[in-house]
Amino acid sequence: MQATADGPNLTRCYEQAEPARKLSNLANITIVILAAESSYHAVYDHCTAKYLTQAGVNTTFVRLEDVGIRGNGHMLMIEKNNLEIADFIDQWIVKTVR
């Protein structure tokens, strides 16, 4: 486990000892993890992204508030601004996935 968290209000992450095990079945899949500021996942989703990256998975972690999408909880698809979120995801796919 990390000695200190990556920031305030964040959980310390568990890390694999090196050499880390690789998730070879996910190695060729590009993944985005979105965290909304009011989600109960907001304090630890960065750990999931770090774990996947350490395991050799091409992972992008995005806090929606960092890209100007504010006030969301965990269920992004039922939020009032779900079309804004879907547009962000679509733009990320177009830019990132080949």
HELIX and SHEET records of a PDB file:
HELIX    1   1 SER A   24  LEU A   26  5                                   3    
HELIX    2   2 ASP A   45  GLN A   54  1                                  10    
HELIX    3   3 LEU A   64  VAL A   67  5                                   4    
HELIX    4   4 LEU A   76  ILE A   78  5                                   3    
HELIX    5   5 ASN A   82  THR A   96  1                                  15    
SHEET    1   A 2 THR A  30  ALA A  35  0                                        
SHEET    2   A 2 ASN A  58  ARG A  63  1                                        
END                                                                             
